[in-house]
Amino acid sequence: MYSIGNPVRIDGISVVHRESESIDSMLKRFKKKVVKSEILKEYRDKSEYLKPSEAKRKKRMDARRRAAKEQLKQEKQIIKKRKTNRRPEGSTHEVHSGS
């Protein structure tokens, strides 16, 4: 089936050392490749069996978290716009009251 001279490679990720490259940058490239290939995500997903009902619940909760995060992001942008649209202090234009 398998010969001794031919190793089996499944989703082999490798990084070749470049000239004048530090180990840190090489490790960073390797980590990027691992994240991009989604090997760890697949491992986590398959490491434990989830019943279909649990998988649906997890999917709904993840969607809620994403929606809440997006809403918070939009609210922060609105607040930021309000702050930038205010008149600067010391402005010569005065606001008159309606009395």
C-alpha positions as CSV (number, residue, x, y, z in Angstrom):
1,M,0.0,0.0,0.0
2,Y,2.5,2.6,1.2
3,S,6.2,2.4,0.1
4,I,8.9,3.4,2.6
5,G,10.4,6.0,0.3
6,N,7.2,8.0,-0.4
7,P,5.8,9.7,2.7
8,V,2.1,10.5,2.7
9,R,1.3,14.2,3.0
10,I,-2.1,15.4,3.8
11,D,-2.7,19.1,3.7
12,G,1.1,19.6,4.3
13,I,1.9,23.2,5.0
14,S,5.5,24.2,4.7
15,V,7.4,27.4,4.8
16,V,10.8,27.8,3.1
17,H,13.4,30.0,4.9
18,R,14.2,33.0,2.8
19,E,17.6,34.7,2.7
20,S,18.1,37.2,5.5
21,E,14.7,36.4,7.1
22,S,14.3,36.1,10.8
23,I,12.7,33.1,12.5
24,D,9.9,35.4,13.8
25,S,8.8,36.5,10.3
26,M,9.0,32.9,9.0
27,L,6.8,31.7,11.9
28,K,4.4,34.5,11.1
29,R,4.1,33.4,7.5
30,F,3.5,29.8,8.7
31,K,0.8,30.9,11.1
32,K,-0.9,32.8,8.3
33,K,-0.9,29.7,6.1
34,V,-2.4,27.6,8.9
35,V,-5.2,30.2,9.5
36,K,-5.9,30.5,5.8
37,S,-6.1,26.7,5.3
38,E,-8.6,26.5,8.2
39,I,-7.0,23.3,9.4
40,L,-7.4,24.2,13.1
41,K,-11.1,25.3,12.5
42,E,-11.8,21.9,11.0
43,Y,-10.0,20.1,13.8
44,R,-12.1,22.0,16.4
45,D,-15.3,21.3,14.5
46,K,-14.6,17.6,14.3
47,S,-13.0,17.1,17.8
48,E,-16.4,16.8,19.4
49,Y,-19.8,15.5,18.1
50,L,-22.6,18.1,18.2
51,K,-26.2,17.0,17.9
52,P,-28.0,18.7,15.1
53,S,-30.1,20.7,17.6
54,E,-27.0,21.9,19.4
55,A,-25.4,22.8,16.1
56,K,-28.4,24.9,15.2
57,R,-28.4,26.6,18.6
58,K,-24.7,27.4,18.3
59,K,-25.3,28.8,14.8
60,R,-28.1,31.0,16.0
61,M,-26.0,32.3,19.0
62,D,-23.1,33.0,16.7
63,A,-25.4,35.0,14.4
64,R,-26.7,37.0,17.4
65,R,-23.2,37.8,18.5
66,R,-22.2,38.9,15.0
67,A,-25.4,41.1,14.7
68,A,-24.8,42.7,18.1
69,K,-21.2,43.3,17.3
70,E,-22.2,45.0,13.9
71,Q,-24.8,47.1,15.7
72,L,-22.3,48.3,18.3
73,K,-19.9,49.1,15.5
74,Q,-22.5,51.2,13.7
75,E,-23.5,53.0,16.9
76,K,-19.8,53.9,17.5
77,Q,-19.6,55.3,14.0
78,I,-22.7,57.4,14.6
79,I,-21.3,58.8,17.8
80,K,-18.0,59.6,16.1
81,K,-19.9,61.5,13.4
82,R,-21.8,63.5,15.9
83,K,-18.6,64.5,17.7
84,T,-17.0,65.6,14.5
85,N,-20.0,67.6,13.4
86,R,-20.2,69.8,16.5
87,R,-19.2,73.4,16.3
88,P,-15.7,74.1,17.6
89,E,-15.6,76.0,20.9
90,G,-15.1,79.7,20.6
91,S,-17.2,79.9,17.5
92,T,-18.5,83.4,16.8
93,H,-21.9,82.2,15.7
94,E,-24.3,82.4,18.6
95,V,-27.5,80.4,19.0
96,H,-30.6,82.5,20.0
97,S,-33.3,81.1,22.2
98,G,-36.9,81.2,21.0
99,S,-38.1,83.5,23.8
